[in-house]
Structure formats: C-alpha cells, structure tokens
Amino acid sequence: MKLLQRIFGRSLSPAWEIAPGAIIWKLQPTDGGIIIGESRDVELKTLSLFAIRPATGQILFSGLTLDEPWWIALEMTIGEIAILHRFPRPDMPNSIGATAIDCGTGQVLWSNDSIRVLCGIEEIALAQRGETFDWHALALIDARTGEILEEIGDNVERAQAFQRTCGTISGLRGWINSGELEDDDLRYSIIEEAATRLLKERRGPLEVAEYGGYVVIGAHDRSKRSPEAMLANLVDAHLIVLQGDRPVVHEIVTRDAPGPSSDIFFIWNGMLIYIRDRRILLGINLTEG
C-alpha cells in the first residue's frame, strides 16, 4: 500500500467534523489550541457558542446560550478567555457591555454592562468604562475575574503602550492564516496554473498557506448550478490542497455566494480547519503520511 501511495499518491480526508446546529458565524482561536465558535439561527434570532480542541476534534461544549439571545457577538480571545460584547441598540454598531467565557468549560466568568474591552494579552485586558458611547475612562482589568487592576482614566499614553504590547506579542503560537497570493510571488505561476486547471472561470484572488509538503489554496469559481446563479454572477468557494502539483483535496465549501470572501481556511499545528456549507466545521490532518 505504501508503495502504491508513493506512485499514485493519495487523497486526504477529514479527521473530524462538528455541526453545531446553525450557521457558523465566527471562529476565534486561543493560544492554548482551542477554537471557540459562534453559531446563529437567523430565523429564530438566537446565538449559541461551541468550543473544540482541533488537535483531536474533541467537543468541549456546544449549544451554550446566554441571557441576551441575539444582540451580542464574539469579539476576541485573551489567553483562554473569550470576550463577547453586547449591542444595546440594534441600529447602533457601538458596543457596551462585556461578557467573559472560559473557552475550556463554557463557564460564564463575569458580565459587566458598563465595560467595553479593547484588547488584551495573558488574561489582562484594556477596557473602557462608562454608561454611554462617548466615555473615556480607561482601566486594566483581570480578564478572568473582571476586577480592576489599574485605573488609567484618560491617560492615553499608558493605554497606547499597553496596546502596542498586545500588538507586538499577540501572535498565536501554531496558527497559520492564509494570505493573498501576489503576482510577483515566486510560487505564483505554479499555483495559478494548478488552480486554473481545476477552476474554469475563476473569480477573485487566490488565498494561500503552506504546511509541510502541502500548499493550501482558497479560491472562487463562477457558480454554474442554475441559470439564475449564472446571471447573478454568484460564486462557489473552493478549498484545494496541492502536494507538489497534484490536488489531494478539492472541495466546494460554499455554494452560490454573492462574491469572493477571504479566510476560507486556517491551519493549527498541521490541522487544516475550514467550514463546509456554512454549518459544518472540519479538520484535515496535514501531518499524516
């Protein structure tokens, strides 16, 4: 079998998949190797949270609902803590009110209607405090407890120094995001040729990441499922994995989208992670074989 695989190659298939039951709206990774996700039922106007360990596909929790059923959103992770913000008025994009969730257990750690978290690192967060949209009272808080560690007030320089620290060392270990392939990239001709063989009417840029001997591509092709889709210029999102110049994965992950999108996939320690049909989260192990 190994000899045949060396001669003819093999395809890769998902090691795990999870369907939280609604549209997967947003994903946030943690430095410790957890993915927490936000899923939404658009008709019922409800939101729920789920979390997995991508290394194994272990579901840590799923179907977690909060007091606010809809006007709340997953904003960021700080350490192993997820921060969600509320939107008091549906017609206003500004957020007031933060809720912190333990990404490993789903436990609600704290909630505060007068805090907006700006950024954070190692379970310390920079927050604005107040009851209106135009306040400037700044503080450093403990992201796990919500307790104030340091009052900053309107000391913008102190706040900016903390933000710079977050920006400098906020990269998550082991996580690889895709990047748009530029036409001056040395790999451009090879990758573009491989994509063109598979996609006859490609739309938008190519998004690319590499791991080991694999090149992962996110691309879009014109939808041909119906005359209506073609007339509306709808597109299908494709996930392609090349080993050399040979595709070992080729899957349509989103059908009939209004236009090309980014962030079709990302990689964590060799696990390729993507969403199929907006509702299923999958992982393909790129370290096998």
C-alpha positions as CSV (number, residue, x, y, z in Angstrom):
1,M,0.0,0.0,0.0
2,K,2.8,2.5,0.9
3,L,4.5,1.8,-2.5
4,L,1.2,2.4,-4.3
5,Q,0.8,5.7,-2.4
6,R,4.2,6.8,-3.4
7,I,3.5,6.0,-7.0
8,F,-0.1,7.2,-7.3
9,G,-0.4,9.5,-4.3
10,R,-3.5,9.6,-2.1
11,S,-6.3,12.0,-1.1
12,L,-6.7,13.5,2.3
13,S,-10.0,13.3,4.2
14,P,-11.3,15.0,7.3
15,A,-10.2,13.6,10.6
16,W,-13.2,15.1,12.4
17,E,-16.2,17.3,11.9
18,I,-18.7,19.2,14.1
19,A,-22.1,20.6,13.2
20,P,-23.3,23.0,16.0
21,G,-26.8,23.1,14.5
22,A,-26.9,26.6,13.0
23,I,-24.8,28.8,10.7
24,I,-21.2,29.1,11.9
25,W,-20.9,32.9,12.1
26,K,-17.5,33.4,13.7
27,L,-14.5,31.5,15.0
28,Q,-11.8,32.6,17.4
29,P,-8.7,30.6,18.3
30,T,-6.8,30.6,21.6
31,D,-3.1,30.4,22.2
32,G,-3.6,27.1,24.0
33,G,-5.2,25.4,21.0
34,I,-8.9,25.8,21.4
35,I,-11.4,27.1,18.8
36,I,-14.5,28.8,20.2
37,G,-17.2,29.4,17.7
38,E,-20.4,31.5,17.4
39,S,-23.3,30.0,15.6
40,R,-26.6,31.8,14.8
41,D,-30.1,30.7,13.8
42,V,-31.1,33.7,11.6
43,E,-34.8,32.8,11.6
44,L,-35.1,32.4,15.4
45,K,-32.7,35.2,16.1
46,T,-30.7,33.1,18.5
47,L,-26.9,32.8,19.2
48,S,-25.1,29.9,20.8
49,L,-21.4,29.1,21.4
50,F,-19.3,25.9,21.0
51,A,-15.7,25.0,21.5
52,I,-13.4,22.2,20.3
53,R,-9.8,21.1,20.5
54,P,-8.7,20.9,16.9
55,A,-5.9,18.5,17.6
56,T,-8.4,15.7,18.3
57,G,-11.8,17.2,17.4
58,Q,-12.9,16.9,21.0
59,I,-16.0,19.0,21.7
60,L,-15.6,20.9,24.9
61,F,-19.1,22.3,24.9
62,S,-21.8,23.1,22.4
63,G,-25.2,24.9,22.4
64,L,-24.2,27.4,25.1
65,T,-26.7,30.2,25.2
66,L,-26.6,33.5,27.1
67,D,-29.1,35.9,28.7
68,E,-29.0,38.0,25.5
69,P,-30.2,35.7,22.7
70,W,-29.1,37.7,19.7
71,W,-27.6,41.2,20.1
72,I,-24.3,40.0,21.4
73,A,-21.2,38.9,19.5
74,L,-17.9,37.0,20.0
75,E,-15.2,39.7,19.9
76,M,-11.8,38.2,20.8
77,T,-9.9,35.8,23.0
78,I,-7.5,36.8,25.7
79,G,-5.5,33.8,26.8
80,E,-8.1,31.1,27.2
81,I,-11.0,33.5,27.8
82,A,-13.5,34.6,25.1
83,I,-14.9,38.2,25.3
84,L,-18.3,38.9,23.9
85,H,-19.8,42.4,23.5
86,R,-23.5,43.4,23.7
87,F,-25.2,45.9,21.3
88,P,-27.9,47.7,23.3
89,R,-29.5,49.2,20.2
90,P,-29.8,47.1,17.1
91,D,-29.4,50.1,14.8
92,M,-26.1,51.1,16.5
93,P,-22.8,49.4,15.8
94,N,-21.2,50.6,19.1
95,S,-21.0,48.1,21.8
96,I,-21.4,48.5,25.6
97,G,-21.3,45.6,28.0
98,A,-18.8,42.7,28.0
99,T,-19.2,39.0,28.9
100,A,-16.3,36.7,29.6
101,I,-16.4,32.9,28.9
102,D,-13.9,30.2,29.8
103,C,-13.1,28.6,26.5
104,G,-12.3,25.3,28.0
105,T,-15.5,24.8,30.0
106,G,-18.1,27.3,28.7
107,Q,-18.4,28.8,32.2
108,V,-19.6,32.5,32.2
109,L,-16.9,34.1,34.3
110,W,-18.3,37.6,34.6
111,S,-20.5,40.1,32.8
112,N,-20.5,43.9,33.1
113,D,-22.9,46.2,31.3
114,S,-20.6,49.2,31.5
115,I,-17.4,47.8,30.1
116,R,-16.0,47.5,26.6
117,V,-12.8,45.5,26.1
118,L,-10.4,47.0,23.6
119,C,-7.6,44.4,23.6
120,G,-5.7,42.1,25.9
121,I,-2.9,39.6,26.5
122,E,-2.2,36.9,29.0
123,E,-5.6,37.4,30.7
124,I,-5.1,41.2,31.2
125,A,-7.4,43.4,29.3
126,L,-7.6,47.1,28.4
127,A,-11.2,48.3,28.9
128,Q,-13.2,51.5,28.6
129,R,-15.8,52.0,31.3
130,G,-18.9,54.1,31.4
131,E,-22.6,54.1,30.6
132,T,-22.6,55.9,27.2
133,F,-20.8,55.7,23.9
134,D,-18.6,58.7,24.3
135,W,-16.8,57.9,27.5
136,H,-13.0,57.7,28.0
137,A,-12.4,56.2,31.5
138,L,-9.7,53.5,30.8
139,A,-8.6,50.7,33.1
140,L,-6.6,47.5,33.0
141,I,-8.8,44.6,34.2
142,D,-8.3,40.9,35.0
143,A,-10.0,39.2,32.1
144,R,-10.8,36.1,34.2
145,T,-12.5,37.9,37.1
146,G,-13.4,41.4,35.6
147,E,-11.7,43.1,38.6
148,I,-9.9,46.4,38.0
149,L,-6.1,46.0,38.2
150,E,-5.1,49.6,37.4
151,E,-7.1,52.8,36.8
152,I,-5.8,54.6,33.8
153,G,-8.5,57.3,33.4
154,D,-7.7,59.4,30.4
155,N,-4.0,58.5,30.3
156,V,-3.9,57.8,26.6
157,E,-0.1,57.2,26.5
158,R,-0.4,54.5,29.1
159,A,-3.3,52.9,27.1
160,Q,-1.3,53.1,23.9
161,A,1.7,51.5,25.5
162,F,-0.4,48.5,26.5
163,Q,-2.0,48.3,23.0
164,R,1.5,48.3,21.5
165,T,2.4,45.4,23.8
166,C,-0.6,43.5,22.7
167,G,0.2,44.1,19.0
168,T,3.8,43.0,19.4
169,I,3.3,39.7,21.1
170,S,-0.3,38.8,20.3
171,G,0.5,36.3,17.6
172,L,-1.0,32.9,18.4
173,R,1.5,30.1,18.5
174,G,0.9,27.4,15.9
175,W,-1.8,29.2,14.0
176,I,-1.3,30.0,10.3
177,N,-3.7,32.2,8.4
178,S,-4.0,32.3,4.6
179,G,-2.6,35.3,2.7
180,E,-3.4,36.6,-0.8
181,L,-1.1,35.4,-3.5
182,E,0.7,38.3,-5.2
183,D,1.6,38.1,-8.8
184,D,5.3,38.8,-8.0
185,D,5.4,35.7,-5.7
186,L,7.8,33.1,-7.0
187,R,5.1,30.5,-6.5
188,Y,2.5,32.4,-8.5
189,S,2.8,30.7,-11.9
190,I,2.8,27.2,-10.4
191,I,-0.2,27.8,-8.1
192,E,-2.1,29.9,-10.6
193,E,-1.7,27.1,-13.2
194,A,-2.9,24.4,-10.8
195,A,-5.9,26.5,-9.8
196,T,-6.8,27.2,-13.5
197,R,-6.8,23.5,-14.3
198,L,-9.5,23.0,-11.6
199,L,-11.4,26.2,-11.9
200,K,-12.5,27.2,-15.4
201,E,-14.0,30.7,-14.6
202,R,-12.1,31.7,-11.5
203,R,-13.1,34.8,-9.7
204,G,-11.2,37.0,-7.2
205,P,-7.7,36.4,-5.7
206,L,-6.1,33.2,-4.5
207,E,-5.5,32.8,-0.8
208,V,-2.6,30.5,0.0
209,A,-0.8,29.0,3.0
210,E,1.9,26.2,3.2
211,Y,2.4,23.5,5.7
212,G,5.0,20.7,5.3
213,G,4.8,19.5,1.7
214,Y,1.3,20.9,1.1
215,V,0.1,24.1,-0.4
216,V,-3.5,25.0,0.6
217,I,-5.5,27.3,-1.6
218,G,-8.7,29.2,-1.2
219,A,-10.3,30.2,-4.5
220,H,-13.6,31.1,-6.1
221,D,-15.2,29.9,-9.3
222,R,-18.3,31.1,-11.1
223,S,-21.4,29.1,-10.0
224,K,-23.0,27.1,-12.8
225,R,-25.7,25.3,-10.8
226,S,-28.6,27.2,-12.4
227,P,-29.2,29.9,-15.0
228,E,-30.3,32.2,-12.2
229,A,-27.0,31.7,-10.3
230,M,-25.0,32.4,-13.5
231,L,-27.0,35.5,-14.3
232,A,-26.5,36.8,-10.8
233,N,-22.7,36.1,-11.1
234,L,-22.8,34.0,-7.9
235,V,-19.6,32.2,-7.0
236,D,-18.6,28.9,-5.3
237,A,-15.7,28.9,-2.7
238,H,-13.2,26.1,-3.3
239,L,-10.7,24.5,-1.0
240,I,-7.7,23.0,-2.8
241,V,-4.7,21.2,-1.2
242,L,-1.7,20.5,-3.5
243,Q,1.0,18.0,-2.9
244,G,3.6,19.1,-5.5
245,D,1.3,19.9,-8.4
246,R,-1.2,17.2,-7.6
247,P,-4.5,18.0,-5.8
248,V,-5.1,15.8,-2.8
249,V,-8.1,17.8,-1.6
250,H,-10.6,19.6,-3.8
251,E,-13.9,20.6,-2.3
252,I,-16.6,23.2,-2.8
253,V,-17.0,24.6,0.7
254,T,-19.6,27.4,0.0
255,R,-22.1,27.4,-2.9
256,D,-23.8,30.3,-4.6
257,A,-22.1,33.1,-2.6
258,P,-22.7,36.7,-3.8
259,G,-18.9,37.3,-4.1
260,P,-15.5,36.1,-3.2
261,S,-14.6,36.0,0.5
262,S,-11.4,35.7,2.5
263,D,-10.3,33.5,5.4
264,I,-11.7,30.3,3.8
265,F,-9.4,28.2,6.0
266,F,-6.6,28.3,8.6
267,I,-4.1,25.8,10.0
268,W,-3.3,24.9,13.5
269,N,-0.2,22.8,14.1
270,G,-0.8,20.9,10.9
271,M,-4.6,20.6,11.2
272,L,-6.3,22.3,8.3
273,I,-9.6,23.8,9.5
274,Y,-12.4,25.1,7.4
275,I,-16.2,25.4,7.2
276,R,-18.4,23.4,4.8
277,D,-21.8,24.7,3.7
278,R,-21.7,27.4,6.5
279,R,-22.7,24.8,9.1
280,I,-20.0,22.1,9.4
281,L,-16.5,22.7,10.9
282,L,-13.9,20.2,9.7
283,G,-10.3,19.4,10.3
284,I,-7.8,17.6,7.9
285,N,-4.6,16.4,9.3
286,L,-1.7,17.6,7.1
287,T,0.9,15.8,9.2
288,E,-0.3,12.3,8.2
289,G,1.7,10.2,5.8
